Amino acid sequence: MEYAHNKYIKKYEFGNPYDTGAVVACIDKTAGIPERFRFDAKTDTFFYTLKEKDMVFGLGETVRGINKRGWIYVSNNSDDPVHDENKTSLYASQNFLIVDNGKDVFGVFLDNPGSVTFDIGYTDANVLSIHPEYNDTSFYVIEGASPLEIIRTFRELIGKSYIPPMWAFGYGQSRWGYKTAGDIREVAAGYKELGIPLDMIYMDIDYMQDFKDFTINPERFPDFENFVKEMKTEGIHLVPIIDAGVKIEEGYDVYEEGKANGYFCKKENGEDLVAAVWPGKVHFPDFLNEEASRWFGEKYKVLTDAGIEGFWNDMNEPAIFYTEDHLKEVFAQVKEFEQKELDIWGFFDFKDVVGSIANNPEDYRRFYHEFHGQKVRHDRVHNLYGFYMTKSASESFEKICPDKKILMFSRASYTGMHRYGGVWTGDNCSRWSHLLMNIQMMPGLNMNGFLYSGADIGGFGGNTTEDLMMRWVEFGIFTPLFRNHSALGTREQELYRFDRKEDFRHLIELRYALIPYIYEEFIKAVEHNGMYMMPLSFVYREDERCREIEDQLLVGEALMIAPVYEQNKTGRYVYLPEAMRLVRFRTYNDYDTEVLQKGDHYIKAALNEVLVFIRPGKELPLATPARQVDRINRKELQRISF
């Protein structure tokens, strides 16, 4: 870690902060209380008085809008698929925010891996309060003239973002329910028959033998290595899932090695914690233990040796169906209800007991890590678990396949994981509101360095509709991670299953035509610690209207997008902060353009049309699309300029 003397960053310490790995630059410690804040030592809470025009941006993957003012957010990585507006925690914890009133602007990063509550004008409309459950905190205040300047400084503090292989910018098809090699062949054939570009097919938990990590079910996927080669000849990368829990089973090498070497998380008495997820009873690898982390990371070699070049890490909050200890407690409590007549209160009590089985907060206090030579209770470092699982894999790839770039993204994350992989936003639903949430999440993720990110296109849970899928694809065209994923038991949503097959083909072709632009702007954001997707107000600083616009985004330096995200809409209102050239795409080579002046416009957008706005003095390069990314000719480009 290099020592940095940055006059724009001040670091304050409270308690005994952990070296989380979030920060890559050393900053001198400043004595006292963070500037701009008041600190209540009795409650370990920091307070800032919000001005009337203050807007609050950041916190990464969270519900509600781009401006976070008015709600409570709790950094506490949670396995919760119900992403409604009442939720305070999702799968990720990214404790960086910016307070901006258009004139005065500053950033805050709280490096604390336990639960942290950000009350942003909820309890008191004019107060931002920050309360760590355990105040072992490095508190950074970052000054700058604009949000983008503060973000650049922050990203210098936490390091460069992960860059995936080029093919990972293509389109990917996933579903929980591809059970056999035949199922995957059917998907590949369905896309090929219609000429819809496709670079990836994802493999969910069914490819494993009894849901055991680093195993292949030999009946469902016989001769797996040759199957991987077969798919590669079709231009398709197979991307398997890896889960955090290791099945407890004698003879299973991962279990036997982890047990023999003490690599699993332990209870206070030294016994390995017994929890349960997909395979049944499991142990959790102690990813915060460097030796255990190296061991688990090297296990990916089983799959990379078979030709696999991409992975997604899941269930790594970690998700807990139950622990053996708490399940015994629940069974004992349930017996107490057997002979009782349950009135309303008794019924509610009974439901609470049964409902406490999964992801119980007390279970996260039952086990410990070996972290930097210290025994640390899990809840104090809970938000690091997914980060360190992904770090484990990423660092191992440098050893086991040093000549290849490996695709890696994760469900759970913490600030700093952006150096090792991307994120997807977890188990969303097939709802129009979740399309809007996807749009609004992207800037917060980008601020925290998670540039390779995206949501499950069409929604994971529930039954999508053709129009929702089409509108979501039209937005997903611009997200670096572009994956259609759905849950077992929901409507099958491969694009070739819908009526408007040609329209879907044209949309995916447009994505492939845009890849030269998307990739170039992504790399710029990595190299210059910038944002690939950002709110209008970060660029148009003097325009008050832009401060409240949350459904239009800037994509790279040249483009603004205004997705349609409501059912049955054939157009939408768009505000232009300056004159722009509208490009209305029906296909990559069938489009209209017109120059629109600054101001409000109602713009028609048929279900199969994509609206793109080119900023003055900029141009949009377009390639001729191909079936896979590596077949795109990135030298011969047509250009639309303004």
C-alpha positions as CSV (number, residue, x, y, z in Angstrom):
1,M,0.0,0.0,0.0
2,E,1.5,3.3,-1.1
3,Y,1.6,6.3,1.1
4,A,-0.5,9.2,-0.3
5,H,-0.5,12.8,0.7
6,N,-3.8,14.0,-0.7
7,K,-4.9,17.4,0.5
8,Y,-8.5,16.6,-0.6
9,I,-8.9,13.6,1.7
10,K,-9.0,13.6,5.5
11,K,-9.0,10.4,7.5
12,Y,-10.4,10.1,11.0
13,E,-10.2,6.9,13.1
14,F,-12.5,5.6,15.8
15,G,-12.0,2.5,17.9
16,N,-9.8,-0.1,16.3
17,P,-10.5,-0.1,12.5
18,Y,-10.0,-3.2,10.5
19,D,-7.8,-3.3,7.5
20,T,-10.7,-4.2,5.2
21,G,-8.8,-4.1,2.0
22,A,-11.1,-1.4,0.6
23,V,-8.4,1.2,0.5
24,V,-5.1,0.9,-1.5
25,A,-3.5,4.3,-0.5
26,C,-2.3,5.3,3.0
27,I,-3.6,8.6,4.2
28,D,-2.4,10.5,7.3
29,K,-4.8,10.4,10.2
30,T,-6.3,13.6,11.3
31,A,-7.1,14.1,15.0
32,G,-10.6,15.0,16.2
33,I,-14.0,14.8,14.6
34,P,-14.7,14.7,10.9
35,E,-15.1,18.2,9.5
36,R,-18.8,19.2,8.8
37,F,-20.0,16.6,11.3
38,R,-21.1,16.5,14.9
39,F,-20.3,13.3,16.9
40,D,-22.3,11.9,19.7
41,A,-20.0,9.6,21.7
42,K,-22.8,8.1,23.7
43,T,-24.5,6.6,20.7
44,D,-21.5,6.5,18.3
45,T,-23.4,8.5,15.8
46,F,-22.2,11.1,13.3
47,F,-24.6,14.0,12.4
48,Y,-24.6,16.4,9.5
49,T,-27.2,19.2,9.1
50,L,-28.6,19.0,5.6
51,K,-29.2,22.2,3.7
52,E,-32.4,22.8,1.8
53,K,-30.9,22.0,-1.6
54,D,-28.6,19.2,-0.5
55,M,-29.0,16.0,-2.5
56,V,-27.3,12.8,-1.4
57,F,-25.8,10.4,-4.0
58,G,-24.2,7.1,-3.7
59,L,-24.4,4.0,-1.4
60,G,-24.2,1.8,-4.5
61,E,-26.8,-1.0,-4.8
62,T,-29.8,0.4,-2.9
63,V,-33.5,0.9,-3.4
64,R,-35.3,4.1,-4.2
65,G,-33.9,6.8,-6.5
66,I,-30.6,8.3,-7.4
67,N,-31.0,11.0,-4.7
68,K,-31.0,9.1,-1.4
69,R,-32.5,11.8,0.7
70,G,-35.6,10.8,2.7
71,W,-34.9,7.2,3.6
72,I,-32.9,4.9,5.8
73,Y,-30.2,2.6,4.3
74,V,-28.4,-0.1,6.3
75,S,-25.2,-1.5,5.0
76,N,-25.8,-5.1,6.0
77,N,-25.4,-7.6,3.1
78,S,-28.8,-9.5,2.9
79,D,-30.2,-12.4,1.0
80,D,-33.5,-10.8,0.3
81,P,-35.2,-11.1,-3.1
82,V,-38.1,-8.8,-2.3
83,H,-36.6,-5.4,-3.5
84,D,-39.5,-3.1,-2.6
85,E,-39.2,0.5,-1.5
86,N,-39.4,-0.5,2.2
87,K,-36.2,-2.4,2.2
88,T,-33.2,-0.9,3.9
89,S,-30.6,-3.6,2.9
90,L,-29.8,-5.5,-0.3
91,Y,-26.9,-7.7,-1.2
92,A,-24.2,-5.1,-1.1
93,S,-22.6,-2.5,1.2
94,Q,-20.8,0.4,-0.4
95,N,-20.5,3.1,2.2
96,F,-19.6,6.0,0.0
97,L,-21.9,9.0,-0.6
98,I,-21.7,12.6,-1.9
99,V,-23.7,15.5,-0.4
100,D,-24.2,18.1,-3.1
101,N,-26.3,21.3,-3.3
102,G,-25.0,22.5,-6.6
103,K,-22.5,24.9,-5.0
104,D,-21.0,23.1,-2.0
105,V,-20.2,19.4,-2.4
106,F,-18.2,16.8,-0.4
107,G,-17.9,13.1,-0.1
108,V,-17.9,10.6,2.8
109,F,-16.5,7.1,2.9
110,L,-17.1,5.0,6.0
111,D,-14.7,2.0,6.0
112,N,-16.5,-0.2,8.5
113,P,-17.3,-3.8,7.5
114,G,-20.1,-4.3,10.1
115,S,-23.6,-2.9,10.0
116,V,-23.9,0.8,9.3
117,T,-27.1,2.8,9.3
118,F,-27.4,5.9,7.1
119,D,-30.5,7.9,8.1
120,I,-30.7,10.4,5.3
121,G,-33.4,12.8,6.3
122,Y,-35.8,10.1,7.4
123,T,-36.0,10.6,11.2
124,D,-35.3,14.3,10.8
125,A,-35.8,15.7,7.4
126,N,-32.8,18.0,7.8
127,V,-30.3,15.6,9.3
128,L,-28.0,13.0,7.8
129,S,-26.9,10.6,10.6
130,I,-24.5,7.8,10.3
131,H,-24.4,5.1,12.9
132,P,-22.1,2.1,12.9
133,E,-23.2,-0.8,15.0
134,Y,-19.6,-1.2,16.1
135,N,-17.6,2.0,15.7
136,D,-14.3,0.6,14.7
137,T,-14.2,3.0,11.8
138,S,-11.9,4.8,9.3
139,F,-14.0,7.8,8.4
140,Y,-12.9,9.7,5.2
141,V,-14.1,13.1,4.2
142,I,-13.3,14.1,0.6
143,E,-13.4,17.6,-0.7
144,G,-13.7,18.7,-4.3
145,A,-15.3,21.2,-6.7
146,S,-17.8,18.7,-8.2
147,P,-19.1,15.2,-7.7
148,L,-16.9,13.9,-10.6
149,E,-13.8,15.4,-9.0
150,I,-14.7,13.8,-5.7
151,I,-15.3,10.4,-7.3
152,R,-12.0,10.5,-9.1
153,T,-10.3,11.2,-5.7
154,F,-12.2,8.5,-4.0
155,R,-11.3,6.0,-6.7
156,E,-7.7,6.9,-6.4
157,L,-8.1,5.9,-2.7
158,I,-9.7,2.5,-3.4
159,G,-8.0,1.5,-6.7
160,K,-8.8,0.8,-10.3
161,S,-11.8,-1.1,-11.4
162,Y,-11.9,-4.7,-12.7
163,I,-11.8,-5.1,-16.5
164,P,-13.4,-8.3,-17.8
165,P,-12.5,-10.1,-21.0
166,M,-13.9,-8.5,-24.2
167,W,-16.4,-11.3,-24.8
168,A,-18.0,-10.5,-21.5
169,F,-19.6,-7.4,-23.1
170,G,-21.7,-9.6,-25.3
171,Y,-25.2,-10.9,-24.6
172,G,-25.6,-13.7,-22.1
173,Q,-28.5,-16.1,-21.5
174,S,-29.2,-17.7,-18.1
175,R,-31.9,-19.5,-16.3
176,W,-32.1,-21.5,-13.1
177,G,-33.4,-24.7,-14.7
178,Y,-30.9,-25.6,-17.5
179,K,-30.5,-29.1,-16.0
180,T,-28.6,-30.9,-18.8
181,A,-26.1,-30.4,-21.6
182,G,-29.1,-31.0,-23.9
183,D,-30.9,-28.0,-22.3
184,I,-28.0,-25.8,-23.0
185,R,-27.6,-27.1,-26.6
186,E,-31.3,-26.2,-27.1
187,V,-30.7,-22.7,-26.0
188,A,-27.7,-22.3,-28.2
189,A,-29.6,-23.7,-31.2
190,G,-32.6,-21.4,-30.5
191,Y,-30.5,-18.3,-30.7
192,K,-28.4,-19.5,-33.7
193,E,-31.5,-20.4,-35.7
194,L,-32.8,-16.9,-35.5
195,G,-29.4,-15.3,-35.9
196,I,-29.5,-13.5,-32.5
197,P,-26.0,-12.8,-31.2
198,L,-25.0,-14.7,-28.1
199,D,-21.6,-15.0,-26.3
200,M,-22.5,-16.7,-23.0
201,I,-24.8,-19.3,-21.5
202,Y,-24.8,-19.4,-17.7
203,M,-25.0,-22.6,-15.7
204,D,-26.9,-22.3,-12.4
205,I,-26.8,-24.9,-9.6
206,D,-28.1,-27.8,-11.6
207,Y,-24.8,-28.6,-13.3
208,M,-23.3,-29.6,-10.0
209,Q,-23.4,-33.1,-8.4
210,D,-25.7,-32.7,-5.5
211,F,-25.1,-28.9,-5.5
212,K,-21.4,-29.4,-4.5
213,D,-18.9,-26.7,-5.5
214,F,-16.4,-27.7,-8.2
215,T,-18.2,-30.9,-9.2
216,I,-20.0,-31.8,-12.4
217,N,-23.0,-34.1,-12.5
218,P,-21.7,-36.9,-14.8
219,E,-25.2,-38.0,-15.9
220,R,-26.4,-34.6,-16.9
221,F,-23.1,-33.4,-18.3
222,P,-21.2,-36.4,-19.6
223,D,-17.7,-35.6,-20.9
224,F,-17.9,-32.0,-19.6
225,E,-14.5,-30.9,-21.1
226,N,-15.6,-31.8,-24.6
227,F,-18.9,-30.2,-24.1
228,V,-17.1,-26.9,-23.1
229,K,-15.1,-27.2,-26.4
230,E,-18.2,-27.9,-28.4
231,M,-19.9,-24.7,-27.1
232,K,-16.7,-22.8,-27.8
233,T,-16.8,-23.9,-31.4
234,E,-20.2,-22.3,-31.5
235,G,-18.7,-19.1,-30.1
236,I,-20.3,-19.6,-26.7
237,H,-18.6,-19.4,-23.3
238,L,-20.2,-21.4,-20.5
239,V,-20.2,-19.5,-17.2
240,P,-20.9,-21.7,-14.1
241,I,-22.1,-20.5,-10.7
242,I,-20.1,-21.1,-7.5
243,D,-21.8,-20.9,-4.1
244,A,-20.3,-20.1,-0.7
245,G,-21.3,-23.2,1.3
246,V,-19.4,-26.5,1.1
247,K,-21.5,-29.6,1.5
248,I,-20.7,-31.7,4.6
249,E,-20.1,-35.1,3.0
250,E,-17.5,-37.7,3.7
251,G,-15.3,-38.4,0.7
252,Y,-16.0,-35.0,-1.0
253,D,-12.5,-33.6,-1.4
254,V,-13.4,-30.0,-0.8
255,Y,-15.1,-30.9,2.5
256,E,-12.3,-33.3,3.5
257,E,-9.5,-30.8,2.8
258,G,-11.3,-27.9,4.4
259,K,-12.1,-29.9,7.5
260,A,-8.5,-31.4,7.9
261,N,-6.9,-28.0,7.5
262,G,-9.2,-25.9,9.6
263,Y,-10.3,-23.8,6.7
264,F,-14.0,-23.4,7.7
265,C,-15.6,-20.7,9.9
266,K,-15.8,-21.8,13.5
267,K,-18.1,-21.2,16.5
268,E,-16.7,-19.7,19.7
269,N,-16.0,-23.2,21.1
270,G,-13.8,-24.1,18.1
271,E,-16.3,-26.3,16.3
272,D,-17.0,-25.7,12.6
273,L,-20.3,-23.9,12.2
274,V,-23.0,-26.1,10.6
275,A,-25.4,-24.2,8.4
276,A,-27.5,-25.1,5.4
277,V,-28.0,-23.9,1.9
278,W,-28.7,-25.7,-1.4
279,P,-26.8,-28.9,-0.7
280,G,-28.3,-29.3,2.8
281,K,-25.8,-29.0,5.7
282,V,-22.6,-27.0,4.8
283,H,-19.6,-25.4,6.3
284,F,-18.6,-21.9,5.2
285,P,-15.0,-21.4,4.1
286,D,-13.2,-18.7,6.0
287,F,-12.3,-16.4,3.1
288,L,-10.9,-13.8,5.5
289,N,-8.2,-16.4,6.5
290,E,-5.5,-15.9,3.9
291,E,-4.5,-19.6,3.8
292,A,-8.1,-20.8,3.5
293,S,-8.7,-18.1,0.8
294,R,-5.8,-19.4,-1.3
295,W,-7.0,-23.0,-0.9
296,F,-10.6,-22.2,-2.0
297,G,-9.4,-20.0,-4.9
298,E,-7.2,-22.8,-6.3
299,K,-10.3,-25.1,-6.5
300,Y,-11.5,-23.1,-9.5
301,K,-8.7,-24.8,-11.4
302,V,-11.0,-27.9,-11.7
303,L,-13.2,-25.8,-14.0
304,T,-10.6,-23.7,-15.7
305,D,-8.7,-26.9,-16.6
306,A,-11.9,-28.0,-18.4
307,G,-11.9,-24.8,-20.4
308,I,-14.2,-22.5,-18.3
309,E,-13.2,-18.8,-18.5
310,G,-16.0,-17.2,-16.5
311,F,-17.8,-17.5,-13.1
312,W,-20.4,-15.9,-11.0
313,N,-20.2,-16.1,-7.2
314,D,-23.6,-16.5,-5.4
315,M,-25.1,-16.9,-2.0
316,N,-22.1,-15.1,-0.5
317,E,-23.7,-12.7,1.9
318,P,-23.5,-15.5,3.1
319,A,-27.1,-16.7,2.7
320,I,-28.2,-19.1,5.5
321,F,-31.3,-21.3,5.1
322,Y,-30.7,-22.3,8.8
323,T,-28.0,-23.1,11.2
324,E,-28.1,-26.4,13.0
325,D,-28.0,-24.6,16.4
326,H,-30.9,-22.2,15.6
327,L,-33.0,-25.0,14.0
328,K,-32.9,-26.9,17.3
329,E,-34.0,-23.7,19.1
330,V,-36.9,-23.3,16.6
331,F,-38.1,-26.9,17.0
332,A,-38.1,-26.4,20.8
333,Q,-40.1,-23.2,20.6
334,V,-42.6,-24.7,18.2
335,K,-43.4,-27.4,20.7
336,E,-44.5,-24.8,23.1
337,F,-47.2,-23.7,20.7
338,E,-48.6,-27.2,20.1
339,Q,-51.2,-27.3,22.9
340,K,-52.1,-23.6,22.7
341,E,-55.0,-21.9,21.1
342,L,-53.4,-19.2,19.0
343,D,-55.2,-15.8,19.2
344,I,-53.9,-13.0,16.9
345,W,-50.9,-12.3,19.1
346,G,-50.1,-16.0,19.5
347,F,-50.4,-16.5,15.8
348,F,-48.0,-13.6,15.1
349,D,-45.6,-15.0,17.6
350,F,-45.7,-18.4,16.0
351,K,-45.1,-16.9,12.6
352,D,-42.1,-15.0,13.9
353,V,-40.6,-18.1,15.4
354,V,-41.0,-20.1,12.1
355,G,-39.9,-17.1,10.0
356,S,-36.7,-16.7,12.0
357,I,-35.1,-19.8,10.5
358,A,-33.5,-18.2,7.5
359,N,-30.8,-15.5,7.6
360,N,-31.4,-15.0,11.3
361,P,-29.3,-12.1,12.7
362,E,-28.2,-14.2,15.7
363,D,-26.8,-16.8,13.4
364,Y,-24.3,-14.2,12.1
365,R,-23.1,-13.9,15.7
366,R,-22.5,-17.6,16.1
367,F,-19.3,-17.9,14.1
368,Y,-15.8,-16.4,13.8
369,H,-13.0,-15.7,11.3
370,E,-9.3,-15.7,11.5
371,F,-8.6,-12.2,10.1
372,H,-5.1,-10.7,10.1
373,G,-4.2,-13.0,13.0
374,Q,-7.2,-12.0,15.0
375,K,-10.3,-14.0,16.0
376,V,-13.2,-11.8,14.8
377,R,-16.9,-12.5,15.2
378,H,-18.6,-12.6,11.8
379,D,-21.1,-9.8,12.3
380,R,-18.3,-7.3,12.9
381,V,-16.9,-8.0,9.4
382,H,-20.1,-9.4,7.8
383,N,-20.0,-7.3,4.7
384,L,-16.5,-8.5,3.7
385,Y,-17.5,-12.1,3.1
386,G,-18.6,-11.8,-0.6
387,F,-15.8,-9.4,-1.3
388,Y,-13.2,-11.9,0.0
389,M,-14.7,-14.9,-1.8
390,T,-14.4,-13.0,-5.1
391,K,-10.9,-11.8,-4.2
392,S,-10.0,-15.4,-3.4
393,A,-11.0,-16.5,-6.9
394,S,-9.5,-13.5,-8.7
395,E,-6.1,-13.7,-7.1
396,S,-6.0,-17.5,-7.9
397,F,-6.8,-16.9,-11.6
398,E,-3.5,-15.0,-11.8
399,K,-1.7,-18.2,-10.8
400,I,-3.8,-21.0,-12.4
401,C,-4.5,-19.3,-15.7
402,P,-2.2,-16.2,-16.0
403,D,-2.5,-15.9,-19.7
404,K,-6.3,-15.4,-19.7
405,K,-8.7,-12.8,-18.6
406,I,-11.5,-14.5,-16.5
407,L,-15.0,-13.2,-16.2
408,M,-15.9,-12.8,-12.5
409,F,-18.8,-11.2,-10.9
410,S,-20.6,-11.6,-7.5
411,R,-23.9,-11.0,-5.8
412,A,-22.6,-9.8,-2.4
413,S,-19.9,-7.0,-2.3
414,Y,-18.2,-4.3,-0.3
415,T,-16.2,-1.3,-1.4
416,G,-12.9,-2.6,-2.7
417,M,-14.3,-5.7,-4.4
418,H,-14.5,-3.6,-7.6
419,R,-10.8,-4.4,-8.1
420,Y,-11.5,-8.1,-8.4
421,G,-14.8,-8.5,-10.2
422,G,-18.2,-7.0,-11.1
423,V,-21.6,-7.3,-9.6
424,W,-25.1,-8.1,-10.7
425,T,-27.9,-6.7,-8.6
426,G,-29.3,-10.0,-7.4
427,D,-32.7,-11.6,-7.5
428,N,-34.9,-8.9,-8.9
429,C,-38.5,-9.4,-10.2
430,S,-40.3,-9.0,-13.5
431,R,-41.8,-5.7,-12.6
432,W,-41.7,-2.3,-14.4
433,S,-40.6,-0.7,-11.1
434,H,-37.6,-3.0,-11.1
435,L,-36.6,-1.8,-14.5
436,L,-36.7,1.8,-13.2
437,M,-34.7,0.6,-10.1
438,N,-32.1,-0.9,-12.5
439,I,-31.8,2.5,-14.2
440,Q,-31.4,4.3,-10.9
441,M,-28.9,1.9,-9.4
442,M,-26.3,2.2,-12.1
443,P,-24.8,5.6,-11.1
444,G,-24.4,4.6,-7.5
445,L,-22.6,1.4,-8.5
446,N,-20.4,3.3,-10.9
447,M,-19.5,5.8,-8.2
448,N,-18.1,3.0,-6.1
449,G,-16.1,1.6,-8.9
450,F,-18.4,-1.2,-9.9
451,L,-18.4,-0.4,-13.6
452,Y,-18.9,-4.0,-14.8
453,S,-22.5,-4.3,-13.5
454,G,-26.0,-4.9,-14.5
455,A,-29.3,-6.5,-13.5
456,D,-31.1,-9.6,-14.5
457,I,-32.8,-8.5,-17.8
458,G,-36.5,-9.2,-17.8
459,G,-36.5,-9.9,-14.1
460,F,-35.4,-13.1,-12.2
461,G,-38.5,-13.8,-10.2
462,G,-42.1,-13.7,-11.5
463,N,-43.4,-13.9,-15.0
464,T,-42.1,-11.4,-17.5
465,T,-44.1,-10.0,-20.4
466,E,-43.0,-9.4,-23.9
467,D,-43.2,-5.6,-23.6
468,L,-41.4,-5.5,-20.3
469,M,-38.6,-7.7,-21.7
470,M,-38.3,-5.6,-24.8
471,R,-38.1,-2.3,-22.8
472,W,-35.6,-3.9,-20.4
473,V,-33.4,-5.1,-23.2
474,E,-33.5,-1.6,-24.7
475,F,-32.0,-0.3,-21.4
476,G,-29.7,-3.3,-20.9
477,I,-28.1,-2.7,-24.3
478,F,-26.1,0.0,-22.5
479,T,-25.1,-1.8,-19.3
480,P,-21.7,-3.5,-19.4
481,L,-23.1,-6.7,-17.9
482,F,-25.9,-7.7,-20.2
483,R,-27.6,-10.9,-19.0
484,N,-31.1,-12.3,-19.3
485,H,-31.8,-14.5,-16.2
486,S,-34.9,-16.1,-14.7
487,A,-35.9,-18.4,-11.9
488,L,-37.1,-22.0,-11.9
489,G,-40.9,-22.1,-12.2
490,T,-41.2,-18.7,-14.0
491,R,-42.1,-18.1,-17.6
492,E,-39.3,-19.1,-20.0
493,Q,-37.8,-15.8,-21.3
494,E,-35.2,-16.7,-23.9
495,L,-35.7,-14.1,-26.5
496,Y,-36.5,-16.6,-29.3
497,R,-39.6,-17.7,-27.3
498,F,-41.5,-14.4,-27.8
499,D,-43.6,-13.4,-30.8
500,R,-41.5,-10.4,-31.8
501,K,-38.4,-12.5,-32.5
502,E,-37.1,-10.2,-35.3
503,D,-37.4,-7.1,-33.1
504,F,-35.4,-8.9,-30.3
505,R,-32.8,-9.9,-32.9
506,H,-32.5,-6.3,-34.1
507,L,-32.1,-5.1,-30.5
508,I,-29.3,-7.5,-29.7
509,E,-27.6,-6.6,-33.0
510,L,-27.7,-3.0,-31.9
511,R,-25.9,-3.9,-28.7
512,Y,-23.2,-5.6,-30.7
513,A,-23.0,-2.6,-33.1
514,L,-22.5,-0.4,-30.0
515,I,-19.8,-2.5,-28.4
516,P,-16.9,-0.4,-29.7
517,Y,-18.4,2.6,-28.0
518,I,-19.4,0.8,-24.8
519,Y,-16.0,-0.8,-24.4
520,E,-14.0,2.3,-25.2
521,E,-16.0,4.4,-22.7
522,F,-15.8,1.6,-20.1
523,I,-12.0,1.6,-20.4
524,K,-11.9,5.4,-20.1
525,A,-13.9,5.2,-16.9
526,V,-11.4,2.6,-15.5
527,E,-8.3,4.4,-16.5
528,H,-9.4,7.9,-15.4
529,N,-11.4,6.8,-12.3
530,G,-14.5,8.1,-13.8
531,M,-18.1,6.9,-14.4
532,Y,-19.5,5.0,-17.3
533,M,-23.1,5.8,-16.4
534,M,-23.9,9.0,-14.5
535,P,-26.8,11.3,-13.6
536,L,-27.2,14.5,-15.7
537,S,-26.5,16.7,-12.7
538,F,-22.9,15.5,-12.5
539,V,-22.1,17.2,-15.8
540,Y,-24.7,19.9,-16.2
541,R,-23.9,21.6,-13.0
542,E,-25.6,24.9,-13.6
543,D,-28.9,23.5,-14.8
544,E,-31.4,23.2,-11.9
545,R,-33.7,20.9,-13.9
546,C,-31.0,18.2,-14.2
547,R,-30.8,17.9,-10.4
548,E,-34.2,16.1,-10.3
549,I,-34.0,14.0,-13.4
550,E,-33.5,10.3,-12.4
551,D,-34.8,8.5,-15.5
552,Q,-32.2,9.8,-18.0
553,L,-28.6,8.9,-17.8
554,L,-25.3,9.9,-19.5
555,V,-23.5,6.9,-21.0
556,G,-19.9,7.7,-21.5
557,E,-18.8,11.1,-22.9
558,A,-21.0,11.2,-26.0
559,L,-24.4,9.8,-25.2
560,M,-27.5,10.5,-23.1
561,I,-30.3,7.8,-22.9
562,A,-33.9,8.1,-21.9
563,P,-35.3,4.6,-21.5
564,V,-39.1,3.9,-21.6
565,Y,-39.9,2.0,-18.4
566,E,-43.7,2.1,-18.1
567,Q,-46.2,-0.4,-19.4
568,N,-48.1,0.5,-22.6
569,K,-46.2,3.7,-23.2
570,T,-45.5,4.7,-26.8
571,G,-43.3,7.6,-25.9
572,R,-42.1,9.7,-23.0
573,Y,-41.1,13.2,-22.0
574,V,-37.4,14.0,-22.2
575,Y,-35.6,17.1,-21.0
576,L,-32.5,18.2,-22.9
577,P,-30.0,20.4,-21.0
578,E,-28.6,21.5,-24.4
579,A,-29.2,20.8,-28.0
580,M,-28.7,17.2,-28.9
581,R,-29.0,14.9,-31.9
582,L,-31.7,12.3,-31.4
583,V,-31.1,8.9,-33.0
584,R,-34.1,6.7,-33.1
585,F,-32.9,3.2,-33.7
586,R,-35.2,0.5,-35.1
587,T,-32.1,-1.6,-36.2
588,Y,-28.5,-0.8,-36.1
589,N,-28.6,0.4,-39.7
590,D,-32.2,1.6,-39.8
591,Y,-32.6,4.8,-37.8
592,D,-33.7,8.4,-38.1
593,T,-31.9,11.4,-36.7
594,E,-33.0,14.9,-35.9
595,V,-31.5,17.8,-33.9
596,L,-33.6,18.9,-30.9
597,Q,-33.0,22.1,-29.1
598,K,-32.6,22.5,-25.3
599,G,-35.8,22.1,-23.4
600,D,-38.7,19.7,-22.9
601,H,-39.8,17.3,-25.6
602,Y,-42.4,14.6,-25.9
603,I,-40.7,11.9,-28.0
604,K,-42.5,9.0,-29.5
605,A,-40.8,5.6,-29.0
606,A,-42.5,2.5,-30.5
607,L,-42.0,-0.7,-28.6
608,N,-39.1,-1.8,-30.8
609,E,-37.3,1.6,-30.9
610,V,-34.3,2.8,-28.9
611,L,-33.8,6.5,-28.3
612,V,-30.2,7.7,-28.1
613,F,-29.1,11.4,-27.8
614,I,-25.7,12.5,-29.0
615,R,-24.1,15.5,-27.2
616,P,-22.7,18.5,-29.2
617,G,-19.3,17.9,-30.6
618,K,-19.5,14.1,-30.1
619,E,-19.9,11.1,-32.3
620,L,-21.3,7.6,-32.0
621,P,-19.3,4.9,-33.7
622,L,-21.3,1.8,-34.9
623,A,-19.9,-1.5,-36.0
624,T,-21.5,-4.1,-38.2
625,P,-22.8,-6.7,-35.6
626,A,-21.6,-10.3,-35.6
627,R,-22.8,-13.4,-33.9
628,Q,-20.1,-13.0,-31.2
629,V,-18.0,-10.1,-29.9
630,D,-14.7,-11.4,-31.1
631,R,-16.0,-11.5,-34.7
632,I,-16.9,-7.8,-34.7
633,N,-14.7,-5.7,-37.0
634,R,-13.9,-2.8,-34.7
635,K,-11.8,-1.0,-37.3
636,E,-14.5,-0.4,-40.0
637,L,-17.0,1.8,-38.2
638,Q,-19.7,4.1,-39.4
639,R,-20.1,7.2,-37.3
640,I,-23.1,9.4,-36.4
641,S,-21.9,12.8,-35.2
642,F,-23.3,16.0,-33.9
